[in-house]
């Protein structure tokens, strides 16, 4: 039953999050920042509450009048801040409940996460205690209802035996000391809450406590707008001689109070206590039982071995071990933590299908923020350093020129907007963001110093969504959204001679690297092997041929794997990596950059290593060609 509920919850969350990704992008999806938003709302509540407390008087007679003074005489600041304080408190409860529910639905509360889960449940209770206490301070009819209700709740406990409610039978029974106690609680409980907030995140590696700037601005704007449109005001002054007939309850904090009149107080305690106990015990309840032992993982680059604890994701284990794995949303929505499973099996978990296709999964890719190992594994991640030499930028670009250079390849020039710039390293790639938030990766085919345009090489994939549009529907003047730079496939500084291996449109990042190398006047010896099926697939052969004439340190070797009679081909034939193995019996001392299909890269890399190439001198970028592309 629990599993069915969780799967249903995952289905709902994934579809809501996909809609938010389409509207705001994965970087600004609030569902990926629920914990950070709760932290931020706490500071909003604390800051606004501090200002209100400066003008609040703790006397019985003065409490109501001082709140009215703040609300009405200072409506332009005090009144707005009172409303912001109330709405931010409500939003904090809502955010925490969503945060708790999401972790439950995605089964992220067991194993080593039990500490964060249990401390989170306690945090929720502290928020409720602090918030309910805040409703007592204005001493209006709602405050009267809350104070009496809390007294009835506590009087049911054997500790009090009905002693508390006697203090609220007559108006003169309430004195200034009670309000001093309320004020002390409203300061002391949030301080304990703050302590628990930091305790709560101690076992979360690289935990963030601040949402993106755009989300912070949007939250503040929404809170201020609500404060102006629906300002919070007090009810009539408290009067213990009568019972309030109608009240506007805050259902985020006070939902349990009306239950006292529908049930018994003991029944409400049983509900609240039972629900809390169930939440506290959930990490150890069936159906899922976590094993006592985890697995080990060999991580590339760096050949570092790490321990992955039971029920821990690959990303969590890597961050805990100090490995600089790239990540953003940590919820399977952005794809930044995508890496390769070189050996072993993993459970992929739940994620947005737009960032990890079935073809990528079949090729051994996984989202490390969601994947958990089912055996000893060997993985390769994309180095964050290479991808973050320059900031990730999103731009709207214009299709400036389209040139069909072969039956299957279109070269598209993208014009950057005025003042817009995307800085990158030669060899990296960018994403084209489709209307529904799906992404298609393409390598930069221009050197990094081409600041006003980006060139991409698009190969037509039968049935492919985006590539078919490029060939059949796209026109010059169309606009696209792109984000980048991404990827670690970039030229490294060394003195070793360079061998570039390109398969089909794998020529694009190699072109970027070579153009950069020529403009930087690199003196290293460089050879390009470009492998294609037929002569017509060498769609820009004249370019490397010209480089070979102009640069004494560069040589070009085209290789055809399926040469036909009509090609009149006199050059090299066969598999491109086989040609390199034939030309270089010993690859020791070389640096090799391979870009092409997964099949080509998987065949070339071990063959190069077996022929003497150092593992730290073998760089590859394998691209996938799924039907959905």
N, C-alpha and C positions, 0 to 999 in steps of 0.2 A: 504493500500500500504506500509506504514511504517513497519507494522508488518511482511509483506512478506519479505521485504528487510532485516529486522533484523534476521528472521529465516534462510534466506539464508546465511547471514554472520556468524551466529552461526555454521551452518553446515560446512562451510569452515574452520573456526577457530578451531573447535573441531577436525577435521580430520588432519589439519596441526599440531596441538599440540600433537595429538596422535602419529604422525610420529616422532616428536621431542622427545616425551617421550620414544619411542622405541630406538631412537638413543643415547640419552643423559641421560635418566632417568628424572623423574618429578622434582627432586631437581635442575637440571641444565637446565631445559627447558627455553630458553630466553623469550618465550611468557608469562611466569609467572612472569617475572622480568622486564617488559618493562619500568615502571616508574623508577625503581632503575637504569637500564642501562642508561636512559636519564640523571639522576643525575650524574652518573659516567662519561659519555661522556662530560658533562659540565665541570667537573674538568679537564679532559684531554685537552679540548679546552682552558680552562683558563691557565693551566700550560704551555702548548706549546706556547700560545699567549704571555704570560709574557716574555718568553725567546726571542721570535721574536721581541717584542717591545723594548727590551734592545738595539738591534742593528738597529732599524728602525729610519730613519731620516725623519722628517715631512716637510722638504722643498720641493717645487715643483720640482726642479731639482734633489734633493737628494733622493726623495722617490723611484723612479725607480731603481737608482743605488744601494741604500742600500739594497733593496729587492734582486737584482741580486747578490750582495755581499754575502748575507746570503745564497742564494740558491746554488751558484756555488762555492764560496770560502770555505764555511763551509758545503759542501754537506753531509759530514759524520755526522753532527749534525743539523746545521741550516736548510739544505735542507730537511733532513728527518723530522724534526719537522714542517717545513712549510707544507709538505705533510700530516703529521699526523693531524695537525691543520685543514686542509681543509677537509680531509676524516672524521675526528671525528665530524666536524660540520654537514656534510651531514648525517652521521649516526644518529646524534641527531635529526635532522628533521624527518628522516625515522622512528625512534623509537617513537617519539612523535605522529606522524600521526597514526602509528599502535596502540599505546596506546589509542588514541582518538577513533579510529575506533572500537577497541575491546569493549570499554565501551559503545559505541553506539549500536553495534550489540547485546550485552548482556543486553541492557536496564539498564545500571548502571549509569544513569545521572539524574534521577528524584528525587523527594522528597528531603531528606536531602543532597543528592549528588550534588544538583544544584551548590553549592558554589565551589566545586572542579572542576566541569565541566566548569563553566563560567571562573574561574581563569585559567583553563587549556587552554581555547581558547585565553585568553589574553596573556598567556605565549607563545603560538605559534606565535603570532604576534610579541612579543618582540624578539624571536629567529630570525624571518625573518628580522626584522629591523637591529638587530646586525649583522647577516650574510651578508645581502646585503651591509651594510656599510663596512664590511671587504673587499669586492671585490673592493672598491674604492681606498684603500690605496696603492696598488702597482703602480698605475698610468701608466698602460699599456693600450693597445687598449681595452681590456675587461673592465678595470676600466672606461675608457672614455665612453664606451657604457652604463655602469650602471649609471654613474653620469648624463649623458645627459638624459637617460630614466627616472631617478628619478625626474629630473628637469621638464620634460614634464608631468609626473604624477602629481606633486605638483602644477604646473602652471595651471592645469585644475580647481583647487579649487578656489573659489572666493577670498580667502584670499590673493593669490599671483598675480592673473591677469596677468600671463605671465612674471613676473619680474625675475624669476630665470634663465630661459634659456638664457637670454641676457648675463649672466656671463660666458657662455661657448661657445660663438660664436668665440672668438679669443683666441689664446694660451696665450697672455699676460694678459687676463682677470683673469686667475687663479693665485692666489698668495699663499704665505706660510700660511697666516691666515686660508685659506680654509682647508689646510691639518691639521692644528692644531685643527680645528673644527672636522674634520673627526676622528682624533686620540682621541679627548675628547669623542666623541660619542661612539667610539669602546671600551672605558673603562667604560663610564658611563652607557650605556644601559645594558651591562652584570651585572653590580652591581645591577641595578633595577631588572633584570631578576633573579638574585640570591635571592633577597628579595621575589619576587613573588613565586619562587620555594618553599620556606619554608612556605609562606602563603598558597600555594596550598595544602599542606599536613596536615594542622592544624586540619581539621575535619576528617581525616582518622586515626582511632585508631591503635596504634602500627605501624605506617607507617615506612617502611624501606627505606633508601636512598642509600644503598650499595648492589650491587648484589653479589652472591657467588664468592669466590676467583677464582674458576676455570673459571667462565664467565669473570671476569676482566682480567685474564691472556690471555684468548682466544681473547678477544676484542683488547687488546694491541698488541698481536702477529699479528692479522689480519691487524690492522692499519699500523704497521711497515712493514709488507710484501707488502701491497699496496704501501706504500711510496717508497719502494725499486724497485718494479716492474714497477709501473706507477708513477714516480715522478711528482709533480706539478711544472710547470715552467710558467714564464710570457710570454705574447705576446710581440709584438714590443712596443716601447714607445708610449705613447698617443700623438696624433697629431690632434688637433681640426680643422686643415685646411682640413682634409679629413674624410670620413666616413668609418669605418671598413667594409670590404666586407664579410669576413668569420671569425667567432669566435667559439671557443669551449665553449659552455654555460654550466653552472652548473644547471642542470634541477631540482635539489632539491630546489634551492633558486630563480632562475631567470626564471622559467617557464612562468610567466605572461608577461615578457618584450616583447617577439615576438608578443604577442597578440595585442600590440599597433599598429602594422603595418598591422594586419589582420582586426582589428576592429578600432573603435574610442577609444580615451583615456577614454571618458565618459563611453563607453560600458564596458571597463575593470574595471573601478571603480564600475560600477553597479554590475558586476559579483562578485568582491571581497567584496564589501559592503553587497550585498544581501546574499552571502554565510556566511559571518561573523554574520550578523543579524540572519540568520536562525539557526546557531549553538548556538548563545546566547539564543535564545528563545526555543530551543528544549525541555528543561526540563518541559516546561509548555504547550507544544502542545499535541493535541490528537494523538493516540487513547486512551492512558492509562491515567487515572485520579487517583491520589493518594488520599486516604481518609484523613480526617483531624485528625483521631485518630489512634493510634497504638494499640498494644496488650501487655499484660503482660505475663511473663513467669516465672515459678517456676523452678529453676535450681538445679539439684543434681550433685555431692555431695555438701553439704553446705546449702541446702534448702534456697537459696537466691532468692528473687523475683526481677526481673528487668523489665524495660520498653523497648519494642522494637518499635522504631519509624516507621512511615509509610515507606514502601519500604526498610527497613533496614534488613540485614541478621541477623541470630541468632548469628553468630560469631562476627559481627561488634558490636552488642548490648552488647554481653558478654565482649568483650575487652574494650569497652567504660566504662562498669561498673566495670572494674578492675578484672574480673574473669579470672583466668589463663587457658583459653581454649587452647588446643594444635592446632597448625596450621603450615602450611608451604607455599604452593603455593597461597592460597586464591582464587583459580580459578577452583576448582573442579577437580584437576588433580592428587593429591597425596593421598587423603583419610585420612590424619592425623586428620582432624577435624570431622571425622565420629562419630556420637552419636545417642542416642535413643530418639525418640519422644514417651514419655510415655502417653501423653494425648493431644488431639487437632489435628488440621490439619495444614499442611504446603504446600506451593508451592515449589517443589524441585528445580526448576531452571534447568539450563543446566550444564552438567558435563560429565566427561569421564565415560562411562559405565563400564570400567574395574575396577573402584575403588568403585562402588556402584551397586551391581547387583539388578535385579528385585526382587529376593528372599529376599534380605536385606531390600529393600524398603517395601515390603509386610510385613516384620517382624517389621517394625517401625523404621528402620534406616534412617538417612539423613546426608547429608554433610552440616554442619552448615555454611560453607562459601558461599553456594549457596541458602540454604533454607530460605524462608521468611514465617512468620506465616499468616494463614488465620483465626485464632481464638486464644483465650487464650490457652497457651500450657504449658506442663510440660515436661522437657527434662532432660537427663542425659548425661554428657560428660565424656570423659576419662581424668582423671587428668593428666596434663602435668608433674607434679612433679614425679609421678611414672614412667612415660614413659621416663623421661629425667634425672633420677638419673645417667644414663650412656649415653654417646653420641650415636646417631643413626649411626650404622656402616654397610657398605655393603662389603661383602666378597664373594669370589668364593671358594666353598667347594667341597670336593670329597666324593662321596658315597663310604664309606669304607666297610659297611656290611649291608646286607638285611636279615631279619628273618621274615618269615611269621608265626605268632604266633596263628592265627586263620583263619577261612575261609574269614573273612572280614578285618583283621588287619595285617598290615606290620610294623615292627619296622625297621627304617632306621637310621644307624649311619653315621653322616656326619663328615668328617675329616677336621679340620680347616687348612688353609695354614700355612707354616712355618712363624713364627713371627706374624701371624694373631690372633686376639683375639676379642671375642664379650662378653663384660661384661653385665650382666643382673641380675635381681632379680628373685628369685624362684617364678614361677607362671606366668611370662610374656611370650610373644610369639614373633615369628619372621615371616617375609614374605618370601616365595619362589617367586622369580621374574622370570616369564616365558619369552620366547623369544620376545613376543610382548609387554612386559611391564606389563601384567596382574599379579596380585599377589594372592597368596594363603597363608592363615595364619595357622601356626601350633605352638602349645605350646612347650616351652622347656621342655623336659622330663628328663633332667639331672639337678643335683644341680649346682649352679653357679661356684663352685670351680673345675668343670671338664673343664679345660681350653683348651684342645686340641681336643675335640669332642663335638658334639651336637646330641642328640637323639630325633627323632621325631616319633610319632605314627600316621600312615596313615590309615584311614578307607576307604575302597572301596565304592565309590558312583556310582551306576549304571549310565552309560553314562557320568560320570565325566571326564573332560579333563585331569587334572593332576593325579588324583588318579588312573584312568585307566592306564595311562602311568607307574605309579609306579608299578602296579601289572603285567602289560603285556609287558612293554618295557624297563624299567629302569634296568640297570646292575651295579654291583660294578665297580667302576672306573669312572663312569659318573660324570660330573661336574654340579653344580647348583650355581646360584647366590641367596644369601639371604641378608636380611636387618633386623636389630633389634638393641636393644630391643624395643618392643612396649607393651602397655597395662598397666593397673593399678592393675590387679589382682595379688597381691603380699602379702606376709605374713607381718602382722603389729605387732609391739612390744606392748605387754600387758601381763598381768598375767592371763587372762581368759582361761579356758579350751577350746580346739579346737574341732570342729566337721567338718570333711571334707565330702562333698557329691560329688561323681563322677558318671556321667552317661556315659557308654560306654567308648570312648576314652577321655572323660573328666578326666580320670585317669592320663593322661600325666602331666598336670600342678600340680596336687595333688602329684604325685610321686616326682616331682622336689621340692615341698615345704617340703614334709616329709623327703626326703634325706638330704635336707639342715638342717631341724630341728634336725635330729639325729646327724649329724656331728657337729652341733653347741651345742650339748648336752642340748637342751631345756628340762626343767623339767615339762613343762605344760602337763596336761592330753590331749591326742589326740585320737580321734576315727575316723576311716574311714568307711563310708557307700558307697559301690560301687554297683550301680544298673545297671543291664543288663537284656537282655531278657532271654537268656539260659545259661546253665553252661559253654558251650564252649566259650561264649563271655567274660568270666573272663580270658582274655588271659595271664595275669601275676599274677594269684592268689597266686602262690607260694611265690611271693615277699612280699606282705603285711602279709602273713601267717608267713613268717620268721621274719619279723619285730616284730610281736606280741610276738614271742618266745624270741626275743633278748631284747626287751624294755618293761619294766614293766609299763611305762606310755602310752602305745599304745595298741589299740584294733581294730580289723578288723571285719566288719559286711558286708558280701556280701548279696545282695538281688536280686532275680530273679522275673521278672514280668510275664514271660511266660514259667515257668518250665514245662517240659514234662516228661512222664513216664520214657523214656530212660535216662533222666538226673540223676535219682536216687537221687534227691535232698531232703535233710533233713533240710535245713536251712530256712531262712526267704524268704517270697514271697510277691508279691504285688509291689506297687510303692515305690521307695526308700525313698522319703521324708515322706511318710506315716509311714514307719518303725521308722523314727526319732521321729515323733510326738507321736508315741505310746510309745517309750522308754523314752521320756523326756516331760512330761506334762507341765513342766515349763522350758522354755529356757532362762530365765533371767540369766544374768551372763555368758553366753556362747558366743563364737565367731564362726560363721559359714561361711565356704567357699564352695560355690556351683559352680560346673563346669559341663556343659552338654548342651543339646539342649535348644533352646529358650522355647520350650513347658515345659520342666522340670523345668527350672528356673522360668518361669512365674507362675507355679503352686506352687513351693516350697516357694518362697520368702514371699508372703502374708500369707501363712499358718504358717510360722515360726514367723513372726511378730505378728500374732494373738495369738500365744502361748507364748508370753512374750519376744521374742528376740528383743534387742535394734536395732533400724534402723542403728546406726553407728557401729554395730557389725555384720552386714549381708553383705557379699561380694559375688559377683557373676560374672561369666564369661560365657555368653551364646554364643555358637557357632552355625553357620548356616551350613546346608549341601545342598547347591543348586546343581541342576543337572549339572551346568557348572564346578563344582569344580574338 
